[in-house]
Amino acid sequence: MHAWLAEQVPDLGGPPEVRQFSGGASNLTYLLRYPDRDVILRRPPSGTKAASAHDMGREFLVQQRLRPHYPYVPRMVARCADPGVIGSEFYVMERVAGTILRGDLPDGMSLSIDQARRLSTTAFDCLIELHEVDPIAAELSEIGKGSGYVVRQVSSWSRRFVNARTDNVSDFAAVMAWLDRNQPPDVATTVIHNDFRLDNLVLDPSGSGAIVGVLDWEMATLGDPLMDLGGALAYWVQADDDETMLSVRRQPSPLPGMLTRGQIVDHYCRRTGRSAENWPFYEVFGLFRLAVIAQQIYYRYHHGQTTNPAFKDFWMVINYLDWRCRKIAGLT
């Protein structure tokens, strides 16, 4: 890898110190520490993958074209389409320095109620700003498939679940049927991130609370912005959620002062002028989609394609998400 990258980047020095980031459950991400700069390498995981997943060329292109219109995107360095270099395609980007919030605040960091409220508001203002990018001006028209996004998503995620199901999880039949019956028309076609979470945001290292980077563009596309919001809020655990939901959170969203899911929806609709009339559909779809993502990851663990012990109990979370979807949809 270093020999290849040194041909793309003059005066690189090295070879680099390398370490893998452990937070992700999809594409593999590595820090390459060179004498005068840090860069990030992204590559796909091993094992069976969905046909449209882990496309390094697409992920690279989306970020490269979006960055002039959305400054939170990392700067791209180089892409390698030759799997002979490290065993797969990969790309390299500049590292965005700052703080990434995981399940709990880092040691030594605290947020007052006002700071937590500002952070949660700022985060979703970032999503709103993305939804306001003109796809034509950003030369991203080719990554979308036109109208009918909601219909395609309900169909494709249902198919993915069926293909990845293992015998220890619910069949989600009632949920998939409800989504099929209740899908609304697209409200708009915008650039969407499709995996918007606090742990994909980089905060200003000075502690100002400003967001300086948005990471993990693997699933970005053109689609319905309310579907994007629903996907983001599937991860947004709040303080009054049940014990199971609180136990699987991946971001410090239950902190005092953080907006609730309902407040975020209200803020989003107030800023964009969009209606939340059909919100239960977007909420159920977001949770179902999260269950499918978890099931695809668990499938690889179940069949020995990955050995990360963090994935071994995903089947229990998936069964919980089936119950939660059915509760919101009024199916229990």
Sequence and secondary structure as in RCSB ss.txt:
>XXXX:A:sequence
MHAWLAEQVPDLGGPPEVRQFSGGASNLTYLLRYPDRDVILRRPPSGTKAASAHDMGREFLVQQRLRPHYPYVPR
MVARCADPGVIGSEFYVMERVAGTILRGDLPDGMSLSIDQARRLSTTAFDCLIELHEVDPIAAELSEIGKGSGYV
VRQVSSWSRRFVNARTDNVSDFAAVMAWLDRNQPPDVATTVIHNDFRLDNLVLDPSGSGAIVGVLDWEMATLGDP
LMDLGGALAYWVQADDDETMLSVRRQPSPLPGMLTRGQIVDHYCRRTGRSAENWPFYEVFGLFRLAVIAQQIYYR
YHHGQTTNPAFKDFWMVINYLDWRCRKIAGLT
>XXXX:A:secstr
 HHHHHHHSTT  S  EEEE  S SSSEEEEEE SS EEEEEE  SS   TTS  HHHHHHHHHHHTTT TTS  
EEEEE  TTTTSS EEEEE   SB   SS  TT    HHHHHHHHHHHHHHHHHHHTS TTTTT GGG   S HH
HHHHHHHHHHHHHH  TTS   HHHHHHHHHH    S  EEE S   GGGEEE TTSS  EEEE   TT EEE H
HHHHHHHHHS   TTS HHHHHT  S TTSTT   HHHHHHHHHHHH    TTHHHHHHHHHHHHHHHHHHHHHH
HHTTS   GGGTTHHHHHHHHHHHHHHHTT  
